[in-house]
Amino acid sequence: MIVDLEEVGGGSYEADVCVIGGGAAGITVARALATSGISTVLVEGGGLTPEATSQQLYRGEVTGRPYSLETSRLRYFGGSTGHWEGYCGPLDASDFRPRGWVPYSGWPIDHQELLPYWTEAHEILDLGPFLYDVPGRERRTGEFKWLRPCLWRHSPPTRFKEKYEDDVRRSDVITCLLHANLLRLQGTNGGRVARQALVGALGGALATVRAHTFVLACGGIENARVLLLAAHRGDLALDQVEAVTGRFFMEHVLVGKTATVLANGDWWRDFERFSHEGFDVTPGLRLSEKTQQDHELLSLGGMMRPTECPAGPLAGRTCLAFLTVAEQAPDPGSLVTLGSRHDAFGLPLAKLHWRLGDLDRRTIDVGSRLLAHEIGRLRLGRTRLEDMLSPAAADSFWSANHHIGTTRMADDGVVDPDCRVHGIENLFVAGSSVFPTGGYVNPTLTIVALALRLADHIAKRL
Ligand SMILES: Cc1cc2nc3c(=O)[nH]c(=O)nc-3n(C[C@H](O)[C@H](O)[C@H](O)COP(=O)(O)OP(=O)(O)OC[C@H]3O[C@@H](n4cnc5c(N)ncnc54)[C@H](O)[C@@H]3O)c2cc1C
């Protein structure tokens, strides 16, 4: 059932679970719980279509690297899947292991544990078979020494509003409250048990939602903001996690032009997007685990794109740009805090201080050099490298609209391996804010997989 708080004008709701945020994570948790007959109130701040007034609630303050808090996420039913591009892939097994040269690295869960959920998430995101080593494409590139082939799968892209609105509307056990912005998340037992969400519409309507279990699924920046607000007001006993909440904000760093390759022959066609059993995939290259270890680098991958060759004698030849996607190292100084400006409800807006460190820049620099060596060694072409350590290059690093790490899963982080907030009995977090590290691959497949895993866990607890 879908109810618009603006239309009903208020009320009080009760369910087994209250999921706050109706994006990929929140909708997945609610739908998965519904299969076990568990009732959910799904609280969504926006409506069924994007609205400027709702979107303005996503404004914020930015210090550090330039960033658009308003355009990097969407505040309506379906969340940012309303404009995501659909590039997907699982994290690598090595992304889960602690790496001596990457402070704060290592997940408290194993890669294997996510495999069944990634497979299920593939169906939800319309990605085809969970296969990342597509056979039948003989590579003409020879043996790589530092790099390994990798693959992105393309979701159509699945828009959760279009695909899942009817499911939610017809459900007997899901009540989705639209235009219901979380204003307070209040607890009992000295704040150790979340008990009630107070939600409000911009038109003034207020409602309460009581539940046995609460799931925060408001996106990677807002999850931290909600917890910081609850800590600030003393609504929940968050003393154990307050100091770390919002810290370790990470992005995937996109670099359009680390290297331009003047290609010999047409081997690069093996890296073009193609259809595998009716599902689109794009092959790429990434740093091998050994290369990361030997050179003490983060994870990095990329795709080959034909580009214009510089004018002159090269006219008519094929040049390739290597579109690089790099992991960012966890850094407590890259963070989301509460700002001094307020939203239309009078709540402090998020303030983002995104910064990159030496390891982030060195990974992009050395990674592109190793690509150039590899291309030369295998006689695939010649490469012109940009100086990735120059201040001008750093200005050309883009963010990928991926909000990672602000409620990290760690003993000394914000959530435990079950995604439960430390110190609160019944409050869980869904979304990329729980990732302790983000690898180089886009996050949504893992967001959906973790949401399915969380729903399983909650279903067992109830
Ligand atoms: C332009 C763009 C391209 C992208 N491309 C890719 C890609 O190719 N591959 C990939 O993996 N990822 C991509 N992403 C990222 C992807 O969209 C996100 O990872 C994913 O949508 C996050 O899902 P989520 O449910 O965690 O958060 P969101 O989608 O942000 O959903 C959060 C939901 O919570 C609601 N909400 C927020 N605050 C409140 C509140 N206080 N009260 C009530 N409700 C609230 C919001 O309205 C929203 O519906 C892209 C993002 C953008 C912006």
Ligand as a Chemical Component Dictionary entry (heavy atoms), coordinates in Angstrom:
data_LIG
# 
_chem_comp.id                   LIG 
_chem_comp.type                 NON-POLYMER 
_chem_comp.pdbx_formal_charge   0 
_chem_comp.three_letter_code    LIG 
# 
loop_
_chem_comp_atom.comp_id 
_chem_comp_atom.atom_id 
_chem_comp_atom.alt_atom_id 
_chem_comp_atom.type_symbol 
_chem_comp_atom.charge 
_chem_comp_atom.model_Cartn_x 
_chem_comp_atom.model_Cartn_y 
_chem_comp_atom.model_Cartn_z 
_chem_comp_atom.pdbx_ordinal 
LIG C1  C1  C 0 24.301 10.282 -11.787 1  
LIG C2  C2  C 0 24.524 9.023  -11.003 2  
LIG C3  C3  C 0 24.992 7.893  -11.646 3  
LIG C4  C4  C 0 25.217 6.712  -10.926 4  
LIG N1  N1  N 0 25.657 5.604  -11.586 5  
LIG C5  C5  C 0 25.874 4.460  -10.908 6  
LIG C6  C6  C 0 26.320 3.288  -11.572 7  
LIG O1  O1  O 0 26.518 3.274  -12.782 8  
LIG N2  N2  N 0 26.519 2.171  -10.817 9  
LIG C7  C7  C 0 26.309 2.140  -9.472  10 
LIG O2  O2  O 0 26.507 1.094  -8.846  11 
LIG N3  N3  N 0 25.877 3.246  -8.816  12 
LIG C8  C8  C 0 25.659 4.389  -9.500  13 
LIG N4  N4  N 0 25.208 5.509  -8.842  14 
LIG C9  C9  C 0 25.001 5.419  -7.386  15 
LIG C10 C10 C 0 23.663 4.759  -7.073  16 
LIG O3  O3  O 0 22.622 5.526  -7.619  17 
LIG C11 C11 C 0 23.538 4.631  -5.558  18 
LIG O4  O4  O 0 24.607 3.816  -5.099  19 
LIG C12 C12 C 0 22.258 3.968  -5.083  20 
LIG O5  O5  O 0 21.138 4.481  -5.742  21 
LIG C13 C13 C 0 22.148 4.186  -3.578  22 
LIG O6  O6  O 0 20.989 3.572  -3.093  23 
LIG P1  P1  P 0 20.489 3.844  -1.596  24 
LIG O7  O7  O 0 19.145 3.225  -1.492  25 
LIG O8  O8  O 0 21.539 3.445  -0.648  26 
LIG O9  O9  O 0 20.396 5.443  -1.473  27 
LIG P2  P2  P 0 19.488 6.483  -2.264  28 
LIG O10 O10 O 0 19.256 6.051  -3.638  29 
LIG O11 O11 O 0 20.122 7.799  -2.033  30 
LIG O12 O12 O 0 18.088 6.409  -1.518  31 
LIG C14 C14 C 0 17.849 7.023  -0.285  32 
LIG C15 C15 C 0 16.356 7.244  -0.146  33 
LIG O13 O13 O 0 16.103 7.775  1.142   34 
LIG C16 C16 C 0 15.228 8.877  1.065   35 
LIG N5  N5  N 0 15.566 9.762  2.173   36 
LIG C17 C17 C 0 16.717 10.431 2.369   37 
LIG N6  N6  N 0 16.674 11.102 3.525   38 
LIG C18 C18 C 0 15.471 10.857 4.080   39 
LIG C19 C19 C 0 14.838 11.254 5.281   40 
LIG N7  N7  N 0 15.443 12.070 6.160   41 
LIG N8  N8  N 0 13.582 10.797 5.530   42 
LIG C20 C20 C 0 12.953 9.963  4.671   43 
LIG N9  N9  N 0 13.513 9.557  3.509   44 
LIG C21 C21 C 0 14.759 9.992  3.223   45 
LIG C22 C22 C 0 15.513 9.491  -0.295  46 
LIG O14 O14 O 0 14.425 10.243 -0.778  47 
LIG C23 C23 C 0 15.806 8.259  -1.156  48 
LIG O15 O15 O 0 14.647 7.736  -1.739  49 
LIG C24 C24 C 0 24.970 6.690  -9.532  50 
LIG C25 C25 C 0 24.474 7.835  -8.886  51 
LIG C26 C26 C 0 24.254 8.990  -9.613  52 
LIG C27 C27 C 0 23.742 10.192 -8.900  53 
# 
loop_
_chem_comp_bond.comp_id 
_chem_comp_bond.atom_id_1 
_chem_comp_bond.atom_id_2 
_chem_comp_bond.value_order 
_chem_comp_bond.pdbx_ordinal 
LIG C1  C2  SING 1  
LIG C2  C3  SING 2  
LIG C2  C26 DOUB 3  
LIG C3  C4  DOUB 4  
LIG C4  N1  SING 5  
LIG C4  C24 SING 6  
LIG N1  C5  DOUB 7  
LIG C5  C6  SING 8  
LIG C5  C8  SING 9  
LIG C6  O1  DOUB 10 
LIG C6  N2  SING 11 
LIG N2  C7  SING 12 
LIG C7  O2  DOUB 13 
LIG C7  N3  SING 14 
LIG N3  C8  DOUB 15 
LIG C8  N4  SING 16 
LIG N4  C9  SING 17 
LIG N4  C24 SING 18 
LIG C9  C10 SING 19 
LIG C10 O3  SING 20 
LIG C10 C11 SING 21 
LIG C11 O4  SING 22 
LIG C11 C12 SING 23 
LIG C12 O5  SING 24 
LIG C12 C13 SING 25 
LIG C13 O6  SING 26 
LIG O6  P1  SING 27 
LIG P1  O7  DOUB 28 
LIG P1  O8  SING 29 
LIG P1  O9  SING 30 
LIG O9  P2  SING 31 
LIG P2  O10 DOUB 32 
LIG P2  O11 SING 33 
LIG P2  O12 SING 34 
LIG O12 C14 SING 35 
LIG C14 C15 SING 36 
LIG C15 O13 SING 37 
LIG C15 C23 SING 38 
LIG O13 C16 SING 39 
LIG C16 N5  SING 40 
LIG C16 C22 SING 41 
LIG N5  C17 SING 42 
LIG N5  C21 SING 43 
LIG C17 N6  DOUB 44 
LIG N6  C18 SING 45 
LIG C18 C19 SING 46 
LIG C18 C21 DOUB 47 
LIG C19 N7  SING 48 
LIG C19 N8  DOUB 49 
LIG N8  C20 SING 50 
LIG C20 N9  DOUB 51 
LIG N9  C21 SING 52 
LIG C22 O14 SING 53 
LIG C22 C23 SING 54 
LIG C23 O15 SING 55 
LIG C24 C25 DOUB 56 
LIG C25 C26 SING 57 
LIG C26 C27 SING 58 
# 
